[in-house]
């Protein structure tokens, strides 16, 4: 069935629900489990130091969130590998999934209006449309 699972995780309610589902699937299939957080880089940074500072802040923030998720999984007897990368979330998730040769990508999402999704971009839509593997989307309440 699934040998490698990649969970896109940002600590939001939607991603916490996705973590629960991913944990159940990983335990059931005995799959290798990877957790990915994606930090955004300022698109219009004026200096390299601005980009470096944004990366440092994102790394610190996501390290804490992922460490908490990994501890949670460890209490259930699961081991996960953490990844923090930078860029546009949809692009990074797709690249890491392909690099890992993941069989399943799991994402959590909160429903948005069509207008908001159009202006903000839809990470979930991009991943579902372009992933080389299966994608499971876990919706949180509205």
C-alpha positions in Angstrom: 0.0 0.0 0.0 1.8 3.2 1.1 5.5 3.0 1.9 6.3 6.7 2.3 3.9 9.4 3.6 4.6 13.1 3.4 2.5 15.3 5.7 2.5 19.1 5.0 2.3 20.6 8.5 2.1 24.1 9.8 0.5 23.6 13.2 -2.9 24.9 12.2 -6.1 23.1 13.2 -6.4 21.6 9.7 -2.8 20.3 9.8 -3.4 18.9 13.3 -6.3 16.9 12.0 -4.2 15.8 9.0 -1.5 14.7 11.5 -4.0 12.4 13.2 -5.0 10.8 9.9 -1.4 10.5 8.8 -0.5 8.8 12.1 -3.3 6.3 11.7 -2.3 5.5 8.1 1.4 5.3 9.0 0.7 2.9 11.9 -1.7 0.8 9.8 0.7 0.5 6.8 4.0 0.7 8.7 5.0 3.5 6.2 8.0 5.7 6.5 6.7 9.1 7.8 7.9 12.5 6.8 6.7 15.9 8.1 7.3 19.0 6.1 6.9 22.7 7.1 7.3 25.3 4.4 8.4 28.8 5.3 7.6 31.6 3.0 10.4 33.9 1.8 9.5 37.6 1.2 9.0 37.9 -2.5 10.2 41.5 -2.6 13.0 41.5 -0.1 15.4 44.4 -0.6 18.5 42.7 0.8 19.9 39.2 1.3 19.9 39.8 5.1 16.1 40.3 4.9 15.7 36.8 3.3 18.2 35.3 5.8 16.3 36.8 8.7 12.9 35.5 7.4 14.4 32.0 7.0 15.9 32.1 10.5 12.5 33.2 12.0 10.6 30.5 10.1 13.1 27.8 11.0 12.8 28.6 14.7 9.0 28.8 14.5 8.5 25.6 12.5 11.2 23.6 14.4 9.1 24.0 17.6 5.9 23.0 15.9 7.4 20.0 14.2 9.2 18.9 17.3 5.9 18.9 19.2 4.3 16.8 16.4 7.2 14.3 16.5 6.9 14.0 20.3 3.2 13.4 19.9 3.9 10.7 17.3 6.6 9.2 19.5 4.1 8.6 22.2 2.2 6.4 19.8 5.3 4.4 18.8 5.8 6.2 15.5 9.0 7.8 14.2 8.9 10.7 11.7 11.6 12.6 9.8 11.2 16.4 9.8 11.9 18.7 6.9 11.8 22.5 6.8 12.1 24.2 3.4 11.4 27.6 2.0 9.4 28.9 -1.0 5.9 28.7 -2.3 4.2 26.0 -0.3 2.6 24.1 -3.3 5.9 24.1 -5.2 7.9 23.0 -2.2 5.5 20.2 -1.2 5.5 18.9 -4.8 9.3 19.0 -5.0 9.9 17.3 -1.6 7.2 14.6 -2.4 9.0 13.8 -5.6 12.5 13.9 -4.0 11.3 11.5 -1.3 9.4 9.4 -3.8 6.4 9.6 -1.5 3.4 7.4 -2.2 1.0 9.7 -0.3 0.9 13.4 0.5 -1.5 14.4 3.2 -2.6 18.0 3.7 -5.0 19.7 6.0 -7.2 22.6 4.8 -9.8 25.0 5.9 -12.4 25.8 3.3 -12.1 29.2 1.7 -14.3 31.2 -0.6 -13.5 31.0 -4.3 -12.5 34.7 -4.2 -10.1 34.3 -1.4 -8.6 31.1 -2.9 -8.1 33.0 -6.2 -6.2 35.8 -4.6 -4.2 33.8 -2.1 -3.5 30.8 -4.3 -4.6 27.4 -3.3 -1.8 25.1 -2.1 -4.1 22.2 -1.9 -5.4 22.7 -5.4 -1.9 22.9 -6.8 -0.7 19.7 -5.0 -3.8 17.8 -6.0 -3.5 18.8 -9.6 0.3 18.2 -10.0 1.4 15.5 -7.5 3.0 12.4 -8.9 1.3 10.3 -6.1 -2.0 10.1 -4.2 -3.1 13.1 -2.2 -5.3 13.0 0.9 -6.9 16.3 1.9 -8.3 16.6 5.4 -10.9 19.4 5.8 -11.3 21.1 9.1 -14.6 22.8 10.1 -15.6 25.9 8.3 
